[in-house]
Amino acid sequence: MADNPDAPPTGGEKADPATVFAALAEIIYRGSDANEMYAAICVAATLAIRGCDHASLMVRENDRYVTVGASDRLAQQVDELERRAGDGPCIDAIEEETPQIEPDLTTPSMWPKLAAVLVAETPVRGAMGFRLLVDKRKGAALNLFSDTPNMFDAEAAGRAAVLAAFASVAINAVAKGEDAASLRRGLLSNREIGKAVGMLMLLHDMSEDDAFDLLRRHSQALNIKLAEVARAVIEQRGQLPALAENQLPPNA
């Protein structure tokens, strides 16, 4: 049967990412409660990230992993299956330094037990997990699922990294009771930093912490704000701004 050109796209890219982020920011600015904010972040993922059909937010509370937000019931179900399996993209993202990406769960997977259950019991065929920095701890992650294998590519991962950075600063700011103006500044700079970190990770095969540290050291060496270094990396498609010989970034 021929594809219907008027049918809505499946998974992600249902709306312009800039529009999605603006709407999400408005929800946060108006002082929404935490549950509404968590749900809005998850829905934003399904609208702006290519291939994302379902999304959730999971936090670690002591030794338990708890879903605090989800785009739909299926996302909640997948989180429960991940908890039963004991590993998966979200749990591993919370515990490890790097994003967890499995584009095709029907092939040999990083999480064979979970993959087998997901393929047998759900339509999910791809998954990604991105750690959120909450109160300077590795205590939360954004979980993304696709019903179509191999939809999660470098572009999707880059947008997910931006949303994860956006979510991190928003959750922290709301928890601290920061005003809207401070939150706007933080969201803008962290969106750029998150995108730059994601680009460095993908292009140079480094961990999230290593990529952030590289940005920080360049910021110190050039004596400019971290957000300005991030902006330069984005404009130069993943390349760091040039340093003079006497401006080599410090190792610490």
C-alpha positions as CSV (number, residue, x, y, z in Angstrom):
1,M,0.0,0.0,0.0
2,A,1.4,3.4,-0.9
3,D,2.4,5.8,1.9
4,N,-0.1,8.5,2.6
5,P,1.8,11.8,2.1
6,D,-0.7,13.6,4.3
7,A,-0.2,11.2,7.3
8,P,1.6,12.7,10.3
9,P,5.2,11.6,10.7
10,T,5.8,8.7,13.1
11,G,8.2,9.5,15.9
12,G,9.8,12.9,16.4
13,E,10.1,15.9,14.0
14,K,6.3,16.5,14.3
15,A,7.1,20.1,15.1
16,D,9.9,22.6,14.6
17,P,12.4,22.0,17.5
18,A,12.7,25.7,18.2
19,T,8.9,25.9,18.6
20,V,8.9,22.9,20.9
21,F,11.7,24.3,23.1
22,A,9.9,27.7,23.3
23,A,6.6,26.0,24.4
24,L,8.5,23.9,26.9
25,A,10.2,26.9,28.3
26,E,6.9,28.7,28.7
27,I,5.6,25.8,30.8
28,I,8.6,26.1,33.0
29,Y,8.6,29.9,33.2
30,R,5.0,30.1,34.4
31,G,5.9,28.2,37.5
32,S,4.4,24.8,36.6
33,D,4.6,22.1,39.2
34,A,7.3,19.4,38.9
35,N,5.0,16.7,37.5
36,E,3.7,18.9,34.7
37,M,7.3,19.9,33.8
38,Y,8.5,16.3,33.7
39,A,5.6,15.3,31.5
40,A,6.2,18.3,29.2
41,I,9.9,17.4,28.8
42,C,8.9,13.9,27.7
43,V,6.3,15.0,25.2
44,A,8.8,17.5,23.8
45,A,11.1,14.6,23.1
46,T,8.5,12.9,21.0
47,L,7.9,16.1,19.0
48,A,11.4,17.3,18.4
49,I,13.7,14.2,18.3
50,R,13.7,12.2,15.0
51,G,12.3,8.8,15.5
52,C,11.3,9.2,19.1
53,D,7.8,7.7,19.7
54,H,7.9,7.5,23.5
55,A,10.0,9.1,26.3
56,S,10.3,9.1,30.1
57,L,12.3,10.6,32.9
58,M,13.8,8.2,35.5
59,V,15.5,9.2,38.8
60,R,17.5,7.2,41.3
61,E,16.1,7.4,44.8
62,N,18.5,5.6,47.1
63,D,18.7,2.2,45.5
64,R,15.5,2.4,43.5
65,Y,14.8,3.7,40.0
66,V,11.6,5.7,39.8
67,T,9.8,7.0,36.7
68,V,8.7,10.6,37.5
69,G,7.5,11.6,34.0
70,A,6.4,9.9,30.8
71,S,4.9,10.8,27.4
72,D,2.5,7.8,27.5
73,R,1.7,4.5,29.3
74,L,4.0,2.5,27.0
75,A,7.0,4.6,28.1
76,Q,6.1,3.7,31.7
77,Q,5.7,0.1,30.8
78,V,9.2,0.0,29.2
79,D,10.7,1.6,32.3
80,E,9.2,-1.1,34.4
81,L,10.6,-3.8,32.1
82,E,14.0,-2.1,32.3
83,R,13.8,-2.1,36.1
84,R,12.9,-5.9,36.1
85,A,15.8,-6.6,33.7
86,G,18.2,-4.7,35.9
87,D,19.9,-2.8,33.1
88,G,19.1,-0.8,30.0
89,P,19.6,2.6,28.4
90,C,18.2,4.7,31.3
91,I,19.7,2.8,34.2
92,D,23.1,2.6,32.4
93,A,22.9,6.3,31.6
94,I,22.4,7.1,35.2
95,E,25.3,5.0,36.3
96,E,27.7,5.6,33.4
97,E,29.4,8.7,31.9
98,T,28.2,8.3,28.3
99,P,24.9,8.3,26.6
100,Q,23.4,4.8,25.9
101,I,22.3,4.3,22.3
102,E,20.9,1.1,20.8
103,P,19.3,1.9,17.4
104,D,18.1,-1.6,16.7
105,L,17.0,-3.9,19.5
106,T,16.3,-6.7,17.0
107,T,20.0,-7.2,16.5
108,P,22.5,-8.3,19.2
109,S,22.1,-5.7,21.9
110,M,24.0,-4.2,24.8
111,W,21.1,-5.4,26.9
112,P,20.1,-8.8,25.4
113,K,17.6,-9.6,28.2
114,L,15.8,-6.3,28.0
115,A,15.9,-6.3,24.2
116,A,14.3,-9.7,24.0
117,V,11.4,-8.7,26.3
118,L,10.9,-5.4,24.5
119,V,10.7,-7.0,21.0
120,A,8.4,-9.7,22.3
121,E,6.0,-7.5,24.4
122,T,6.1,-4.0,22.9
123,P,6.5,-2.2,19.6
124,V,9.8,-0.6,20.8
125,R,12.7,-1.3,18.5
126,G,15.3,1.4,19.4
127,A,16.3,3.1,22.6
128,M,18.5,5.9,23.9
129,G,19.3,7.1,27.5
130,F,20.9,10.4,28.4
131,R,22.1,11.3,31.9
132,L,20.8,14.5,33.6
133,L,22.9,16.4,36.0
134,V,20.6,17.0,38.9
135,D,22.1,18.6,42.0
136,K,25.6,17.7,40.7
137,R,24.8,14.0,41.0
138,K,24.2,11.3,38.4
139,G,20.7,10.8,39.6
140,A,18.4,11.1,36.6
141,A,18.1,10.3,32.9
142,L,16.0,11.0,29.9
143,N,14.8,7.7,28.2
144,L,13.9,7.7,24.5
145,F,12.2,4.9,22.5
146,S,11.5,4.4,18.8
147,D,9.0,2.0,17.3
148,T,11.2,1.8,14.1
149,P,14.7,0.3,14.1
150,N,17.7,2.5,13.1
151,M,15.9,5.8,13.5
152,F,18.2,7.0,16.2
153,D,21.2,8.4,14.4
154,A,23.7,11.1,15.1
155,E,21.2,13.9,14.4
156,A,18.7,12.4,16.8
157,A,21.4,11.9,19.5
158,G,22.5,15.5,19.1
159,R,19.0,16.8,19.6
160,A,18.5,14.5,22.6
161,A,21.7,15.8,24.2
162,V,20.3,19.4,23.8
163,L,17.0,18.4,25.4
164,A,18.9,16.6,28.2
165,A,20.9,19.7,29.0
166,F,17.7,21.8,28.8
167,A,16.0,19.4,31.2
168,S,18.9,19.4,33.6
169,V,19.1,23.2,34.0
170,A,15.3,23.5,34.2
171,I,14.8,20.9,36.9
172,N,17.7,22.3,38.9
173,A,16.4,25.9,38.5
174,V,12.9,25.1,39.5
175,A,14.1,23.1,42.5
176,K,16.1,26.1,43.6
177,G,13.2,28.5,43.0
178,E,15.1,30.7,40.5
179,D,13.2,33.5,38.8
180,A,12.2,33.4,35.1
181,A,14.9,35.8,34.0
182,S,17.6,33.7,35.5
183,L,16.1,30.5,34.1
184,R,15.9,32.0,30.6
185,R,19.7,32.8,30.7
186,G,20.5,29.4,32.1
187,L,18.4,27.5,29.5
188,L,19.9,29.4,26.6
189,S,23.5,28.9,27.6
190,N,22.9,25.3,28.7
191,R,21.2,24.5,25.4
192,E,24.3,25.7,23.6
193,I,26.6,23.9,25.9
194,G,24.6,20.7,25.7
195,K,24.6,20.8,21.9
196,A,28.4,21.4,21.8
197,V,29.1,18.6,24.3
198,G,27.0,16.2,22.1
199,M,28.8,17.3,19.0
200,L,32.2,16.7,20.6
201,M,31.2,13.3,22.0
202,L,29.9,12.1,18.6
203,L,32.8,13.5,16.5
204,H,35.7,12.7,18.8
205,D,34.4,9.6,20.5
206,M,34.7,10.9,24.1
207,S,32.6,10.7,27.2
208,E,30.2,13.4,28.3
209,D,32.4,14.4,31.2
210,D,35.5,14.6,29.0
211,A,33.7,16.7,26.4
212,F,32.5,19.1,29.0
213,D,36.0,19.3,30.6
214,L,37.5,20.1,27.2
215,L,35.0,23.0,26.8
216,R,35.8,24.2,30.3
217,R,39.6,24.1,29.7
218,H,39.3,26.0,26.5
219,S,37.1,28.6,28.3
220,Q,39.8,29.1,30.9
221,A,42.6,29.2,28.3
222,L,40.8,31.8,26.1
223,N,39.4,33.7,29.2
224,I,35.8,33.7,27.7
225,K,32.6,32.3,29.0
226,L,31.8,28.6,28.6
227,A,28.7,29.4,26.6
228,E,30.8,31.4,24.1
229,V,33.1,28.5,23.5
230,A,30.1,26.2,23.0
231,R,28.6,28.7,20.5
232,A,31.9,28.6,18.6
233,V,32.0,24.8,18.5
234,I,28.4,24.7,17.1
235,E,29.2,27.3,14.5
236,Q,32.4,25.4,13.5
237,R,30.6,22.1,13.3
238,G,32.3,20.4,16.2
239,Q,35.7,22.1,16.0
240,L,37.1,23.9,19.1
241,P,38.3,27.5,18.7
242,A,42.0,27.7,17.9
243,L,44.5,28.4,20.7
244,A,47.9,30.1,20.5
245,E,50.9,28.1,21.7
246,N,50.9,30.1,24.9
247,Q,47.2,29.4,25.4
248,L,47.3,25.6,25.8
249,P,44.3,24.5,28.0
250,P,45.3,23.4,31.5
251,N,44.9,19.8,32.4
252,A,42.9,20.5,35.5
